[in-house]
C-alpha cells in the first residue's frame, strides 16, 4: 500500500501550477498538520492497514519544504509502525526553502528520497516560469542533500516553454547530470485553467521534436525511461504503484485516495479541511472505468497491460498494433516502447 500526503503551502505560485496550493495561509500550518494526523488515523482504519504494510510514503504539494521538519514528527510517529523496513519515503522540496536545517530534520525523521523542483538551470527561464530559486540554490541544495546521506535524489525539468531550444535543454540536462541524482522527471509544459499562464497560452510552444530530444539525451546518459515523464537508475516505487493502480491513502487538502474501486477526495480548502478533515467525498469507479485507467496507465509506463484484462475485441486490436510494430507483447502482457504514443494507442484499443 502507498500513502500520499499533500502539503498545500507555497512561498510563491508558479505561473503554470494548477495544484491546490496557497501562498497566504502560513499561519494555519500547525493546525493543518494536526488535521493530517486525524485523517491519517481514520484512513489507516478504513484501509484496514496492518503493521509493516506501507511500502511507500510520498509528501508532495505545494511545497513540503515550507513546513518545518519538527511539524512532521507526529505524522512519522503515527505511521512508523505501518512502514515497511525498506519503505521508500519521499518528500518534494524547492531549492530555496530546502534549507540545511530542513533537510537534516527530514532525514532524521526517516525520509530517504528527495525530489527537487528545479525545472531549469537557466536563470531567465526560471524567472519566466515564476520559480523562486536560482540555479545556484538548486545545485547547492542537491549537493548538500547528498552530503548528509539521502539515498535517492531526483529533480524535475520542464520543456516546451516558449523559447526552449535543443541548446538550452541540452545545457539543463548536462547541469542535471553533473549533480548526484539517480532520477529525473521531465515534464512538458501544459497550460491549465486558473493558472497565470492560462491568459497567455502561447507561452507553451508546440515542438514534438523537443520531447524526443529530451528523452534521448537523458537515456544516453544511462537513465532508463520507465514512464512517459520519468527516467532513472532508480525507479520510484511510489510512482510505479500509481501506474499499477495499487491502493493508496490520500491525506490532506486536495489529495486523492484510492481503495479497490473507490476514490476519496478530502476538502480542498485549508480552513475547511482543518475544521473537518474527515469530510471526504467518494467516487465509485465502474469496471469499465478501472479497465480504462489500467490501459492508459499501463501504456504510459513499463508496467504494460495484462492480456487477461482485455476483451477478445481489444486483444485483436492490440495484436494489430503488434504486427505494425507499434506495440510489443510477451505471454502475459502488452507493452509500449514509445510512451509519447501511449494515449493514441490506448484509445485505439478501447474504442
C-alpha positions in Angstrom: 0.0 0.0 0.0 1.0 3.6 -0.7 0.5 6.8 1.3 0.4 10.3 -0.2 0.4 13.4 2.0 -0.5 16.8 0.4 1.1 20.0 1.8 -0.8 22.9 0.2 1.6 25.7 1.1 4.0 27.5 -1.3 6.3 30.5 -0.9 5.3 31.6 -4.4 2.8 30.4 -7.0 4.4 29.2 -10.2 2.8 30.6 -13.4 2.0 27.0 -14.7 0.9 25.5 -11.4 -2.7 24.1 -11.1 -2.2 22.1 -7.9 -4.1 23.0 -4.7 -1.6 25.4 -3.1 -1.7 28.7 -1.2 0.9 31.4 -0.6 -1.1 33.3 2.1 -2.1 30.8 4.7 1.1 30.0 6.5 -0.5 30.8 9.9 -2.6 27.6 9.6 0.4 25.2 9.2 0.5 23.9 12.8 -3.3 23.2 12.9 -3.1 21.7 9.4 -0.5 19.2 10.4 -2.7 18.1 13.4 -5.6 17.7 11.0 -3.4 15.4 8.8 -2.9 13.2 11.8 -6.6 13.0 12.4 -7.3 12.0 8.8 -4.4 9.5 8.6 -5.6 7.8 11.8 -9.0 7.4 10.2 -7.6 6.2 6.8 -5.4 3.6 8.4 -8.6 2.1 9.9 -10.6 2.5 6.6 -7.8 0.7 4.6 -7.5 -1.9 7.4 -3.8 -1.3 7.4 -1.6 -3.8 9.1 1.8 -3.3 10.6 4.7 -3.1 8.1 2.2 -2.8 5.2 3.0 0.6 3.8 5.8 0.3 1.2 5.9 4.0 0.1 5.2 7.4 1.6 5.2 10.4 -0.6 5.0 14.0 0.7 4.0 16.4 -2.1 2.4 19.7 -2.7 2.5 22.5 -2.8 5.9 22.7 -1.3 6.6 20.4 1.7 9.8 22.3 2.5 7.7 25.4 3.5 6.7 23.4 6.7 9.2 23.0 9.4 10.6 19.4 9.9 9.5 19.3 13.5 5.8 19.7 12.5 6.1 16.4 10.6 7.3 14.5 13.6 3.8 13.4 14.9 2.9 12.1 11.4 6.0 10.0 11.3 5.4 8.7 14.8 1.9 7.7 13.8 3.0 6.0 10.6 6.1 4.3 11.8 4.6 1.0 12.9 3.0 0.6 9.5 6.0 1.4 7.4 8.0 -1.4 5.9 11.6 -1.6 7.0 12.7 -0.7 3.4 9.9 1.7 2.7 10.6 4.4 0.1 9.9 7.7 1.9 10.0 10.7 -0.5 9.5 14.4 0.0 9.3 17.1 -2.6 11.2 20.3 -2.0 12.0 23.6 -3.6 15.7 24.6 -3.6 15.0 28.0 -1.9 13.2 26.6 1.1 15.0 23.3 1.5 17.5 24.7 3.9 20.2 22.7 5.5 18.3 22.6 8.8 15.1 21.4 7.0 16.9 18.7 5.0 18.7 17.5 8.2 15.4 17.4 10.1 13.6 15.4 7.4 16.4 12.9 7.1 16.3 12.4 10.9 12.6 11.6 10.6 13.4 8.8 8.1 13.0 10.4 4.7 15.3 8.6 2.2 14.4 10.3 -1.1 14.1 14.0 -2.1 12.6 15.2 -5.3 13.7 18.8 -6.0 11.6 21.1 -8.1 14.3 22.6 -10.3 12.6 23.0 -13.7 15.6 24.6 -15.3 19.2 25.9 -14.7 18.6 28.9 -16.9 18.1 32.0 -14.8 15.8 33.8 -17.3 13.6 30.7 -17.8 13.2 30.2 -14.0 12.1 33.8 -13.7 9.6 33.5 -16.6 8.1 30.3 -15.0 7.7 32.1 -11.7 10.2 30.0 -9.8 11.6 31.5 -6.6 15.0 29.9 -6.7 18.2 30.5 -8.6 20.3 27.8 -10.4 23.0 28.2 -7.7 20.4 27.4 -5.0 19.3 24.3 -6.8 22.8 22.9 -7.1 23.7 23.7 -3.5 20.5 22.1 -2.1 21.1 18.8 -4.1 24.8 18.6 -3.3 24.0 19.2 0.4 21.3 16.6 0.4 23.7 14.0 -1.0 26.4 15.1 1.5 24.2 14.4 4.5 23.3 10.9 3.2 19.9 10.9 1.4 19.9 7.6 -0.5 18.0 8.8 -3.6 17.8 12.2 -5.2 15.6 13.4 -8.1 15.0 16.7 -9.9 12.3 18.0 -12.2 12.8 19.7 -15.6 10.3 21.4 -17.8 10.4 21.7 -21.6 8.4 23.3 -24.4 8.3 26.7 -22.7 8.4 29.4 -25.4 12.0 29.9 -26.5 13.1 26.5 -25.4 15.8 25.1 -27.8 17.8 22.0 -28.0 20.8 24.1 -26.9 19.1 25.3 -23.8 17.6 21.9 -22.9 20.9 20.2 -23.6 22.6 22.5 -21.1 19.8 21.8 -18.5 20.4 18.1 -18.9 24.2 18.5 -18.7 23.8 20.5 -15.5 21.5 17.9 -14.0 23.9 15.1 -14.7 26.7 17.0 -13.0 24.7 16.6 -9.8 24.4 13.4 -7.6 21.0 12.4 -8.7 19.6 9.0 -9.7 16.3 10.1 -11.2 14.8 12.9 -13.4 11.3 13.8 -14.1 10.9 15.7 -17.4 7.5 17.3 -17.9 6.2 19.1 -21.0 4.7 22.4 -20.1 0.9 22.3 -20.0 -1.5 25.2 -19.7 -4.2 24.7 -17.1 -7.3 26.8 -16.4 -6.9 29.1 -13.4 -3.1 29.4 -13.8 -1.3 32.7 -14.6 -0.3 31.2 -17.9 -3.9 30.5 -18.9 -4.2 34.1 -20.0 -1.1 33.7 -22.2 -1.3 30.2 -23.7 1.2 31.0 -26.3 4.0 30.6 -23.7 3.7 26.9 -24.5 5.3 26.0 -27.7 4.3 23.0 -29.9 7.5 21.2 -30.7 7.2 17.4 -30.6 10.9 17.1 -31.5 11.9 18.5 -28.2 10.1 15.7 -26.3 12.1 13.1 -28.2 15.3 15.1 -27.8 15.0 15.4 -24.0 14.1 11.7 -23.6 17.0 10.6 -25.9 19.6 12.9 -24.1 18.6 11.6 -20.7 18.6 7.9 -21.9 22.0 8.4 -23.5 23.4 9.2 -20.0 22.2 5.9 -18.6 18.8 6.6 -17.1 16.0 4.2 -18.0 12.8 5.7 -19.5 10.3 3.9 -17.3 7.3 6.2 -17.7 6.4 9.0 -20.1 7.9 11.7 -17.8 10.2 9.7 -15.6 13.8 8.4 -16.0 16.2 6.9 -13.6 18.8 4.4 -12.5 16.5 4.2 -9.5 12.8 3.9 -10.4 10.3 5.3 -7.9 8.3 2.6 -6.2 5.6 5.1 -5.4 5.2 6.3 -9.0 5.0 2.7 -10.2 2.4 1.9 -7.5 0.1 4.5 -9.0 0.6 3.1 -12.5 -0.3 -0.4 -11.3 -3.4 1.2 -9.7 -2.5 0.0 -6.2 -4.4 1.2 -3.2 -3.2 4.4 -1.7 -4.2 6.7 1.1 -4.5 10.3 0.1 -4.3 12.7 3.1 -4.6 16.5 3.0 -6.5 19.3 1.4 -6.5 18.5 -2.3 -5.2 14.9 -2.0 -6.9 11.9 -3.6 -7.1 8.4 -2.2 -8.0 5.1 -3.9 -9.2 1.8 -2.4 -10.3 -1.1 -4.7 -12.9 0.7 -6.8 -13.5 4.0 -5.0 -11.7 7.3 -5.0 -11.7 9.5 -1.9 -11.5 13.3 -2.0 -10.8 15.4 1.2 -11.9 19.0 1.1 -9.5 21.3 -0.8 -10.0 24.5 1.3 -7.4 24.6 4.0 -9.6 26.1 6.7 -12.5 23.7 5.9 -10.1 20.8 6.0 -8.7 21.8 9.4 -12.3 22.1 10.7 -13.3 18.7 9.4 -10.5 16.5 7.9 -13.0 13.6 7.8 -15.4 15.2 5.4 -14.4 13.2 2.4 -16.3 12.8 -0.9 -16.4 9.4 -2.6 -16.4 8.5 -6.3 -17.2 4.9 -7.3 -15.4 3.6 -10.4 -17.1 1.0 -12.6 -15.3 -2.0 -14.1 -15.1 -0.1 -17.4 -13.6 2.9 -15.6 -11.0 0.8 -13.9 -10.1 -1.0 -17.2 -9.7 2.3 -19.0 -7.3 3.6 -16.3 -5.3 0.4 -16.3 -4.9 0.6 -20.1 -3.9 4.2 -20.2 -1.5 3.9 -17.2 0.0 0.7 -18.4 0.9 2.1 -21.8 2.4 5.2 -20.3 4.9 3.1 -18.4 6.9 -0.1 -18.5 4.0 -1.7 -16.4 2.2 -2.6 -19.6 -1.3 -4.2 -19.9 -2.2 -7.7 -18.6 -3.7 -9.6 -21.6 -6.2 -11.2 -19.3 -7.8 -7.8 -18.6 -8.8 -7.2 -22.3 -11.8 -8.5 -24.2 -11.3 -10.5 -27.3 -12.1 -7.5 -29.5 -9.5 -5.4 -27.6 -6.9 -8.2 -27.9 -7.4 -8.3 -31.7 -6.7 -4.6 -31.9 -3.7 -4.9 -29.7 -2.4 -7.7 -32.0 -2.9 -5.5 -35.0 -0.7 -2.9 -33.2 1.9 -5.6 -32.5 2.0 -6.6 -36.2 2.6 -2.9 -37.1 5.4 -2.7 -34.5 3.5 -0.1 -32.6 3.1 -2.4 -29.6 5.1 -5.3 -28.1 3.9 -8.3 -26.2 5.0 -11.4 -24.3 2.9 -14.3 -23.0 1.1 -12.3 -20.4 1.1 -8.6 -21.3 1.2 -5.9 -24.0 3.7 -3.1 -23.5 4.7 0.1 -25.3 8.2 1.3 -26.2 7.1 4.8 -27.4 5.4 6.4 -24.4 4.7 9.5 -26.4 2.1 7.5 -28.4 0.6 5.9 -25.4 -2.7 7.8 -25.3 -3.3 7.3 -29.0 -2.7 3.5 -28.7 -4.9 3.3 -25.6 -7.8 5.0 -27.4 -7.5 2.6 -30.4 -7.6 -0.5 -28.2 -10.5 0.8 -26.1 -12.6 2.1 -28.9 
